[in-house]
């Protein structure tokens, strides 16, 4: 958490002024009981109405000034807390965006979302409360005790006994409660994850008629959260009765001693009232301080979770190939894999093993294989999302590590298996491929992707609305729009990762023919489950259980590759 505080440096003024104004407010608050004592002992005893009015105006002025100081402190504290959190959130988000696929897999998207949302909110609340109360509450407690001694030393000795007892109770309950609150947060994270999964997979759950099971699981998580929250509530509920017993005992003792001292002529009635008010102030501030420490502890725990992510060094592709492979270049090789092996983090075996092939510029490459054979993994290695465990991936004659990730993705456009559209308009989504794309370029990309026909039927054409995740389009339409988005930028390499699975044979064939006629002549990698989609490719790669078992044309593989024969025959039985 300490390393995050560097982001407060731009809010030094606010971080100083907020507690300063709170201390001013507390100072004015400490004078209120003394003014009340003067009203009682001087104004009421002497029946001096003018004096009562004057002191009443002083009380009113103290209240107004205290309110102004409080509002000012709240403004500066909120400004510092919100600004600090915004800077940390921006830094965390940009840092996460630099993570490799392996790092994202290891951390988990749900965990990162939690850090960006609920953890950040907890940190913001902690910073806000610390700036407002961290100095104020101890100042009031000590100040009230000191002011009590200025009123009467013997009566103030009750404060010396009561304050340590109250502190023991408040901080003892706090120390017991902090671990319980941490468990509450863990159960809340689990319930949130369960809710997110059930909402995201609602259609699948309904399709398999598993609503009752998911409702049951949700209820179990909810009950577990309820149980631990009840425990936390019971622990916290002990604080009020115990502290009130102590404070009321102290008040009884204070009133008794005060009465004796008043009868003896050592104290006046107003001074006893002042002492009682100081005791009440101490009680309120100790409870505030306990809540502050609990909130701060939560904030520190959340801040440490955020700091842990920031301390992870992002595996960007910024290392020059001279440092990695002695500056070796491969002239004439546009895309090549040299004996590449790859294993996912935490996996005991390779997802890809000894992959070796070469592709020339402008070729169309088909990739086929069974489920889990490593097709998408191979493409992710080419796109720079993962780095090989061993071996080399070559792009345009250079090791892939010689490029920055931005350079790679400028040249390669990947259309993933799952068609992802973003809320906005069709034009907004297409401009992801090229920010300054003209309407002509967008329509040309739509024509190639076989999407122009249904876009022309939409009200607003390119400005037609795209709802969240593109849910107002069919699966095939979403796939064609994502292909068009990739084509707008006229990429050097176009990768279609089984992104035509929702298209019929005719549309699929028209799409492939249109891509072949593109004037930019991209190198195309086409992953497909259907041999008819890749049969006209210049080169076909056949994967089986992470191994490259066949390389060649459609006719060559039908003669020589048993795996390819089985796939083809299963789709075209005589």
C-alpha positions in Angstrom: 0.0 0.0 0.0 2.9 2.4 0.7 4.0 2.4 -2.9 0.6 3.6 -3.9 0.8 6.7 -1.8 3.2 8.2 -4.4 0.0 8.9 -6.5 -1.0 11.4 -3.7 1.9 13.7 -4.5 -0.3 15.7 -7.0 -2.7 16.3 -4.1 -0.3 17.5 -1.4 -2.2 20.7 -0.8 -5.5 18.8 -0.4 -3.9 16.2 1.8 -2.6 18.9 4.2 -5.6 21.2 4.1 -8.2 18.5 4.8 -6.8 17.4 8.2 -5.9 21.0 9.0 -9.5 22.2 8.6 -10.7 19.1 10.6 -8.4 20.1 13.5 -9.8 23.6 13.3 -13.3 22.2 13.5 -12.3 20.0 16.5 -10.7 23.0 18.3 -13.9 25.0 18.0 -15.9 22.0 19.2 -13.7 21.7 22.4 -14.7 25.3 23.3 -18.4 24.6 23.2 -18.7 23.0 26.7 -16.8 25.9 28.2 -19.2 28.4 26.7 -22.1 26.3 28.0 -20.6 26.3 31.4 -20.4 30.1 31.3 -24.0 30.4 30.2 -25.1 28.3 33.2 -22.8 29.6 35.8 -22.9 33.3 34.9 -25.9 34.0 32.7 -28.5 31.8 34.3 -27.2 32.1 37.9 -27.2 35.9 37.6 -30.3 36.0 35.4 -28.3 38.1 33.0 -30.3 37.8 29.7 -27.8 39.9 27.7 -25.0 37.7 28.7 -27.0 34.6 27.8 -27.7 36.1 24.4 -24.1 37.1 23.9 -22.9 33.6 24.7 -25.6 32.1 22.6 -24.3 34.1 19.6 -20.8 32.8 20.4 -22.2 29.3 20.3 -23.9 30.0 17.0 -20.7 31.5 15.6 -18.7 28.4 16.8 -21.2 26.2 15.1 -21.1 28.1 11.8 -17.3 28.3 11.7 -17.1 24.6 12.6 -19.6 23.7 9.8 -17.6 25.8 7.3 -14.3 24.1 8.4 -16.0 20.6 8.2 -17.4 21.2 4.7 -14.0 22.6 3.5 -12.2 19.6 4.9 -14.7 17.2 3.3 -14.2 19.0 -0.1 -10.4 18.7 0.1 -10.5 15.1 1.4 -12.9 14.0 -1.4 -10.9 15.8 -4.0 -7.7 14.1 -2.9 -9.3 10.6 -2.5 -11.1 10.7 -5.8 -8.1 12.1 -7.7 -5.7 9.6 -6.0 -8.0 6.7 -6.9 -8.4 7.9 -10.5 -4.6 8.0 -11.0 -4.2 4.5 -9.4 -7.0 3.1 -11.5 -5.6 4.5 -14.7 -2.2 3.2 -13.9 -3.6 -0.2 -13.0 -5.8 -0.4 -16.1 -2.9 0.6 -18.5 -0.6 -1.9 -16.7 -3.1 -4.7 -17.1 -3.4 -3.9 -20.8 0.3 -4.6 -21.1 0.0 -8.0 -19.6 0.7 -11.0 -21.8 -2.0 -13.7 -22.3 -0.1 -15.9 -19.9 -0.2 -13.3 -17.1 -3.9 -12.7 -17.8 -4.5 -16.4 -17.5 -2.6 -16.6 -14.3 -4.3 -13.7 -12.6 -7.8 -14.3 -13.9 -10.1 -11.7 -15.4 -12.6 -11.8 -12.5 -9.8 -11.1 -9.9 -8.6 -8.1 -12.0 -12.1 -6.7 -12.3 -12.5 -7.0 -8.5 -9.3 -5.0 -8.0 -10.4 -2.3 -10.5 -13.8 -1.9 -8.9 -14.6 -2.9 -5.3 -10.9 -2.8 -4.1 -10.5 0.7 -5.6 -13.7 1.9 -3.9 -12.5 0.5 -0.6 -9.2 2.3 -1.0 -11.0 5.6 -1.9 -13.1 5.4 1.2 -10.1 4.6 3.3 -8.1 7.6 2.0 -11.1 9.9 2.5 -11.7 8.8 6.1 -8.0 9.0 7.0 -7.7 12.5 5.8 -10.8 13.6 7.8 -10.6 11.6 11.0 -7.1 10.2 11.5 -6.0 13.3 13.3 -9.3 14.7 14.5 -10.4 11.8 16.6 -7.2 11.4 18.7 -7.1 15.2 19.0 -10.6 15.4 20.4 -9.9 12.5 22.9 -6.7 14.1 24.2 -8.1 17.6 23.9 -11.2 16.7 25.9 -9.2 15.2 28.7 -6.8 18.2 28.8 -9.8 20.6 28.9 -11.3 18.5 31.7 -8.2 19.1 33.7 -8.5 22.8 33.2 -12.0 22.7 34.6 -11.2 20.5 37.7 -8.2 18.2 38.4 -9.9 15.8 40.8 -13.0 15.3 38.7 -10.8 14.9 35.6 -9.1 11.9 37.2 -12.2 9.9 36.2 -11.2 10.5 32.6 -7.8 9.0 33.3 -9.6 5.8 34.3 -12.4 5.8 31.7 -10.4 6.5 28.6 -8.0 3.5 28.9 -11.0 1.2 29.7 -12.9 2.5 26.6 -9.7 2.2 24.5 -9.2 -1.5 25.5 -12.9 -2.3 24.7 -13.0 -0.5 21.4 -9.6 -1.6 20.1 -10.0 -5.2 21.5 -13.3 -5.6 19.6 -11.7 -4.0 16.5 -8.8 -6.5 16.6 -11.3 -9.4 16.9 -13.4 -8.0 14.1 -10.8 -7.3 11.5 -10.1 -10.9 10.5 -13.9 -11.5 10.5 -14.4 -8.6 8.1 -11.6 -10.1 5.8 -13.6 -13.3 5.7 -16.7 -11.3 4.9 -14.9 -9.8 1.9 -13.7 -13.2 0.7 -17.3 -14.6 0.9 -18.6 -11.4 -0.9 -16.0 -12.0 -3.7 -17.2 -15.6 -4.0 -20.8 -14.5 -4.2 -20.0 -11.8 -6.7 -18.1 -14.3 -8.9 -21.0 -16.7 -8.7 -23.5 -14.0 -9.7 -21.3 -12.8 -12.6 -21.0 -16.4 -14.0 -24.7 -17.1 -13.7 -25.6 -13.9 -15.5 -23.0 -14.4 -18.2 -24.1 -18.0 -18.8 -27.8 -17.6 -18.3 -28.7 -19.0 -21.7 -26.5 -22.1 -21.2 -27.9 -22.7 -17.7 -31.4 -22.5 -19.1 -30.5 -24.7 -22.1 -29.4 -27.5 -19.7 -32.2 -26.8 -17.3 -29.8 -26.2 -14.4 -31.6 -23.2 -12.9 -32.4 -25.0 -9.7 -28.8 -26.1 -9.2 -27.5 -22.6 -9.8 -30.1 -21.0 -7.6 -29.1 -23.6 -4.9 -25.4 -22.7 -5.2 -26.2 -19.0 -5.1 -28.3 -19.6 -1.9 -25.5 -21.6 -0.3 -23.0 -18.8 -1.0 -25.5 -16.2 0.2 -26.1 -18.1 3.4 -22.4 -18.5 4.0 -22.0 -14.7 3.5 -25.0 -14.1 5.8 -23.5 -16.3 8.5 -20.2 -14.6 8.6 -21.8 -11.2 8.4 -24.0 -12.1 11.4 -20.8 -13.1 13.3 -19.2 -9.8 12.4 -22.4 -8.0 13.4 -22.5 -9.7 16.8 -18.9 -8.8 17.5 -19.5 -5.2 16.5 -22.8 -5.1 18.5 -20.9 -5.8 21.7 -19.1 -2.5 21.3 -22.1 -0.2 22.0 -23.5 -1.8 25.2 -20.0 -2.3 26.7 -18.8 1.2 25.9 -22.1 2.7 27.1 -21.8 0.8 30.4 -18.3 2.2 30.9 -19.3 5.7 29.8 -22.4 5.8 31.9 -20.5 4.4 34.9 -18.0 7.2 34.3 -20.8 9.7 34.0 -22.4 8.5 37.3 -19.0 8.8 39.0 -18.5 12.2 37.4 -21.9 13.5 38.5 -21.4 12.1 42.0 -17.9 13.7 42.4 -19.2 16.8 40.7 -22.1 17.0 43.2 -19.7 16.6 46.2 -17.4 19.2 44.7 -20.3 21.6 44.0 -21.6 21.2 47.6 -18.0 21.9 48.9 -17.9 25.1 46.8 -15.0 23.8 44.6 -17.1 23.5 41.4 -20.1 25.2 39.8 -23.0 23.5 38.1 -22.0 24.6 34.6 -18.5 23.2 35.1 -20.0 19.8 35.9 -22.1 20.0 32.7 -18.9 20.8 30.8 -17.2 17.7 32.2 -20.2 15.6 31.1 -20.0 17.0 27.6 -16.3 16.3 27.3 -17.0 12.7 28.4 -19.6 12.3 25.7 -17.3 13.8 23.1 -14.6 11.2 24.0 -17.1 8.3 23.6 -18.2 9.4 20.2 -14.7 10.0 18.9 -13.4 6.6 20.2 -16.2 4.8 18.3 -15.4 6.9 15.2 -11.7 6.0 15.6 -12.5 2.3 15.8 -14.6 2.4 12.7 -11.9 4.4 11.0 -9.3 1.8 11.8 -11.5 -1.1 10.5 -12.1 0.8 7.3 -8.4 1.7 7.0 -7.4 -2.0 7.5 -9.8 -3.0 4.7 -8.4 -0.2 2.5 -4.8 -1.3 3.2 -5.6 -4.9 2.4 -7.3 -3.9 -0.9 -4.4 -1.5 -1.6 -1.9 -4.4 -1.1 -3.9 -6.5 -3.6 -3.7 -3.6 -6.1 0.0 -3.1 -5.5 0.7 -6.8 -6.0 -0.7 -6.5 -9.6 1.3 -3.3 -10.2 4.5 -5.0 -9.1 4.1 -7.7 -11.7 6.4 -6.8 -14.6 4.3 -6.8 -17.8 5.7 -9.1 -20.4 5.6 -6.7 -23.3 7.4 -7.5 -26.6 10.0 -4.8 -26.3 13.2 -6.9 -26.1 15.4 -6.6 -29.2 16.3 -9.8 -31.0 20.0 -8.9 -30.7 19.7 -9.4 -27.0 17.7 -12.6 -27.4 19.2 -14.5 -30.3 22.4 -12.6 -31.4 20.7 -10.7 -34.2 20.0 -13.7 -36.4 17.8 -12.9 -39.3 15.9 -15.2 -41.7 15.8 -13.6 -45.2 13.0 -14.9 -47.4 10.9 -16.2 -44.5 7.8 -14.1 -44.1 6.2 -16.2 -41.4 8.0 -19.2 -39.9 7.9 -21.4 -36.8 11.3 -23.0 -36.0 10.8 -26.0 -33.8 8.4 -24.2 -31.5 7.3 -25.7 -28.2 4.8 -24.1 -25.9 3.2 -24.9 -22.6 0.6 -22.9 -20.7 1.7 -21.7 -17.3 1.0 -24.3 -14.7 0.4 -27.0 -17.3 2.5 -30.2 -17.0 2.7 -30.8 -20.8 3.1 -28.9 -24.0 0.1 -27.5 -25.9 2.3 -27.3 -29.0 5.4 -29.5 -29.7 8.1 -29.1 -32.3 6.1 -27.0 -34.7 8.1 -26.2 -37.8 6.9 -24.6 -41.0 7.5 -21.6 -43.4 4.9 -19.4 -45.1 5.6 -17.0 -47.9 4.0 -13.5 -48.3 0.6 -13.5 -49.9 -0.1 -17.2 -49.3 -3.3 -18.5 -47.9 -2.7 -21.0 -45.1 -5.4 -23.4 -43.8 -5.1 -24.8 -40.3 -7.2 -27.8 -39.3 -7.3 -30.3 -36.5 -9.5 -31.7 -33.8 -10.7 -29.9 -30.7 -7.8 -29.0 -28.4 -5.2 -29.8 -31.1 -3.6 -26.3 -30.6 -4.9 -24.4 -33.6 -5.8 -21.2 -31.6 -2.6 -21.5 -29.6 -0.5 -21.5 -32.7 -2.2 -18.3 -33.9 -1.8 -16.6 -30.5 1.9 -17.3 -30.7 2.0 -15.7 -34.1 0.1 -12.6 -32.8 2.6 -12.2 -30.0 0.1 -12.9 -27.2 2.3 -15.7 -25.9 6.0 -16.4 -26.2 7.2 -19.9 -27.1 8.7 -22.1 -24.3 11.4 -22.9 -26.8 12.1 -22.3 -30.5 11.5 -19.2 -32.6 8.6 -17.5 -34.3 9.7 -15.4 -37.3 7.8 -12.5 -38.9 9.2 -10.9 -42.1 12.6 -12.4 -41.5 13.0 -11.3 -37.8 12.4 -13.1 -34.6 9.1 -11.9 -33.2 10.8 -10.6 -30.0 12.5 -7.9 -32.2 9.1 -6.2 -32.5 7.1 -4.3 -30.0 3.6 -5.7 -29.5 2.1 -2.6 -31.2 4.1 -3.2 -34.3 3.0 -6.9 -34.5 -0.7 -6.0 -34.1 -0.4 -3.2 -36.7 0.6 -5.9 -39.2 -1.6 -8.7 -38.0 -5.4 -8.6 -37.7 -6.9 -11.4 -35.7 -10.6 -12.3 -35.9 -11.1 -14.5 -32.9 -13.5 -17.5 -32.5 -15.9 -15.5 -30.4 -17.3 -12.5 -32.4 -17.0 -9.5 -30.0 -18.7 -6.2 -30.9 -18.9 -3.2 -28.6 -21.8 -0.9 -27.9 -22.0 2.1 -30.2 -22.6 2.2 -33.9 -21.4 0.0 -36.8 -19.0 2.7 -37.8 -17.6 2.9 -34.3 -16.8 -0.8 -34.4 -15.3 -0.7 -37.8 -13.0 2.1 -36.9 -11.3 -0.1 -34.4 -9.5 -1.5 -37.4 -8.5 2.0 -38.6 -9.3 5.2 -36.6 -9.5 7.5 -39.6 -11.3 5.1 -41.9 -13.5 6.8 -44.6 -17.0 5.6 -45.4 -15.7 4.2 -48.7 -13.1 2.1 -46.9 -15.7 0.8 -44.4 -18.2 -0.1 -47.2 -15.4 -1.8 -49.1 -14.6 -3.9 -46.0 -18.3 -4.7 -45.5 -18.6 -5.8 -49.2 -15.6 -8.1 -48.8 -16.9 -9.5 -45.5 -20.3 -10.2 -47.1 -21.9 -7.8 -44.6 -22.9 -4.9 -46.8 -26.3 -6.4 -47.7 -27.7 -6.5 -44.1 -26.0 -3.3 -43.1 -27.9 -1.5 -45.9 -31.1 -2.8 -44.5 -30.4 -1.2 -41.1 -31.9 2.2 -40.3 -29.0 4.7 -40.2 -26.7 2.4 -42.2 -23.2 2.8 -40.8 -24.6 4.7 -37.9 -27.0 1.9 -36.9 -26.9 1.1 -33.2 -24.8 -1.8 -31.9 -26.0 -2.9 -28.5 -23.8 -4.4 -25.9 -21.9 -7.5 -27.2 -23.8 -7.0 -30.5 -26.9 -8.7 -29.2 -29.1 -7.1 -31.8 -27.3 -9.0 -34.6 -27.3 -12.7 -35.4 -24.3 -14.9 -34.9 -23.4 -14.9 -38.6 -23.9 -11.1 -38.8 -21.6 -10.6 -35.8 -18.9 -12.7 -37.4 -19.1 -10.9 -40.7 -18.9 -7.5 -38.9 -15.8 -8.6 -37.0 -14.2 -9.7 -40.2 -15.0 -6.4 -41.8 -13.4 -4.6 -38.8 -10.2 -6.5 -39.4 -10.2 -5.8 -43.1 -10.7 -2.0 -42.7 -7.0 -1.6 -41.8 -5.8 -3.5 -44.8 -3.6 -5.8 -42.8 -0.4 -7.6 -44.0 -1.6 -10.8 -42.3 -5.3 -11.7 -41.7 -6.1 -14.4 -39.3 -9.6 -16.0 -39.2 -9.7 -18.2 -36.1 -12.7 -20.3 -37.0 -14.5 -17.1 -37.4 -16.8 -18.3 -40.2 -18.4 -21.2 -38.3 -21.8 -19.5 -38.3 -21.8 -18.8 -42.0 -23.4 -21.1 -44.6 -21.3 -22.7 -47.3 -22.3 -20.2 -50.0 -21.5 -17.1 -47.9 -18.3 -18.8 -46.6 -17.2 -19.4 -50.2 -18.0 -15.9 -51.3 -16.1 -14.5 -48.4 -13.0 -16.5 -49.2 -13.2 -15.5 -52.9 -13.5 -11.9 -52.0 -10.5 -12.0 -49.7 -8.4 -13.6 -52.5 -9.3 -10.6 -54.7 -8.2 -7.9 -52.2 -5.8 -5.5 -53.7 -3.5 -5.5 -50.6 -3.0 -9.3 -51.1 -2.7 -10.2 -47.3 -1.3 -13.4 -46.1 -4.3 -15.3 -44.8 -4.4 -17.8 -42.0 -7.7 -19.6 -42.0 -8.6 -21.9 -39.1 -11.6 -24.1 -39.9 -13.2 -27.3 -38.9 -14.3 -27.9 -42.5 -12.0 -29.2 -45.2 -14.0 -27.5 -47.9 -13.2 -24.1 -46.4 -9.5 -24.6 -46.7 -9.2 -27.0 -49.7 -8.0 -24.2 -52.0 -5.4 -22.9 -49.6 -1.8 -22.7 -50.8 -0.7 -24.6 -47.7 -2.6 -26.6 -45.1 -1.3 -27.4 -41.6 -2.8 -30.4 -39.9 -2.5 -30.4 -36.1 -3.2 -33.4 -33.8 -2.7 -33.2 -30.0 -0.3 -30.3 -30.3 1.8 -31.9 -33.0 2.1 -30.9 -36.7 1.2 -34.2 -38.4 0.7 -32.9 -41.9 1.8 -30.0 -44.2 0.8 -29.6 -47.8 -2.0 -29.0 -50.3 -5.5 -30.5 -50.1 -4.6 -33.2 -52.6 -1.3 -34.1 -51.0 -2.8 -34.4 -47.6 -5.6 -36.6 -48.9 -2.9 -39.0 -50.2 -0.4 -38.8 -47.4 -2.0 -37.6 -44.1 -4.2 -40.1 -42.2 -5.6 -37.5 -39.8 -6.6 -35.2 -42.6 -8.2 -38.1 -44.5 -10.3 -39.0 -41.4 -11.5 -35.4 -41.0 -12.4 -35.1 -44.7 -14.1 -38.5 -44.8 -16.1 -37.8 -41.7 -17.6 -34.7 -43.4 -18.0 -36.3 -46.9 -19.0 -39.9 -46.4 -19.8 -41.7 -49.7 
